[in-house]
Amino acid sequence: MMSASTLCLLLAAVADLALPALVVKQTPEIVFTRPGLEVVLNCYHGDDDYPYMLWYRSRTAGRRAMELIGLLSYDKPSVEEDFQRGFQLTGDASGEARLRISGVNATDAAEYSCAARRHGGSRQPDS
């Protein structure tokens, strides 16, 4: 059992999400921290064909209700209004991106996921 002064942040249920020709790595898998501290979550895929990195939070136990935190378009962050305070996206979407949560509190205890996205439509598989 967690004490009231310790928070647990999960970074996706599965650490590696494999898509055709793309592997997204998220670290660390689990973070235990104390209220008021800062947490940094990392996401990496290294494929220039995926210039968008999206971050989500799921706080609902047993359901997959996901909230969009924001996205990186190349190295330009865009954070949703509900996450403007305490959440920061940095890095490069086609390389390594980071989600920084400052001054964590009990409402930040959740599962966090990142996803990579291409421009517009999908690319045809190589023949």
Buried (B, 14 or more C-beta within 10 A) or exposed (E): EEEEEEBEBBBBEEEEBEEEEBEBBBEBBEBEBEEEEEBBBBBBBBBEEBBBBBBBBBBEEEEEEBBBBBBBBEBEBEBEEEBEEBBBBEBBBBBBBBBBBBEBEEEBBBBBBBBBEEEEEEEEEEE
